[in-house]
Structures are given as C-alpha cells and as structure tokens.
Amino acid sequence: MEIQDLETKIDELINLCDDLEKKQAIMESDHENLVEERTRLLEKNELAKSKVEAMILRLKALESE
C-alpha cells in the first residue's frame, strides 16, 4: 500500500507541475502583451503631449499678434 500511495502522490505532483507550467506560460504571455500595450500607450501619450504643446504655442502666437 505504501508504494501505491507514493505513486499517487507522484502523479499528483506531476499534474501540479503541468498545471503550473501552463499558468506560467499564460502569465508570461499576458506580461508580454501588457508591456507592448504600455509601450503603445506611452507613445500615444507623447504624441498627445506634443500636439497639446503645439496648440499652446499657436495660441500664444495668436495672442501676441
């Protein structure tokens, strides 16, 4: 009976390792996607900032005319 118990525990550990590997792969993929999204958002933010700064400069130029 002892060997059977060990085999059962080993099978459970193998299944647990498989599950953890799958979850790890999903988390790595999610992380990569989030890093890419963050990069895109930072680029969009910089573009918006540049446009707002350009508008402010144009408004100041119109004020001084």
C-alpha positions in Angstrom: 0.0 0.0 0.0 2.9 2.4 0.6 4.2 2.2 -2.9 0.7 2.9 -4.3 0.4 6.0 -2.1 3.8 7.2 -3.4 2.7 6.6 -7.0 -0.5 8.6 -6.3 1.5 11.4 -4.8 4.0 11.5 -7.6 1.1 11.6 -10.2 -0.5 14.4 -8.3 2.8 16.3 -8.2 3.3 15.7 -12.0 -0.2 17.1 -12.6 0.5 20.1 -10.4 3.8 20.8 -12.3 1.9 20.6 -15.6 -0.7 23.0 -14.4 1.9 25.4 -13.0 3.8 25.3 -16.3 0.6 26.2 -18.2 -0.2 29.0 -15.8 3.4 30.3 -16.1 3.2 30.3 -19.9 -0.1 32.2 -19.8 1.3 34.7 -17.3 4.4 35.3 -19.5 2.2 35.9 -22.5 0.0 38.3 -20.5 3.1 40.1 -19.3 4.4 40.5 -22.8 1.1 41.8 -24.0 0.9 44.3 -21.2 4.5 45.5 -21.8 3.6 46.0 -25.5 0.4 47.8 -24.6 2.3 50.0 -22.1 4.7 51.0 -24.9 1.9 51.8 -27.3 0.2 53.9 -24.6 3.4 55.8 -23.8 3.9 56.6 -27.5 0.3 57.8 -27.8 0.8 59.9 -24.6 3.9 61.5 -26.1 2.1 62.3 -29.3 -0.8 63.8 -27.5 1.6 65.9 -25.4 3.4 67.1 -28.4 0.1 68.1 -30.1 -1.1 70.0 -27.0 2.2 71.8 -26.7 2.0 72.8 -30.3 -1.6 74.1 -29.8 -0.4 76.1 -26.8 2.4 77.7 -28.8 0.0 78.5 -31.6 -2.5 80.1 -29.1 0.3 82.2 -27.6 1.4 83.3 -31.0 -2.1 84.4 -31.8 -2.3 86.3 -28.5 0.8 88.3 -29.3 -0.4 89.3 -32.8 
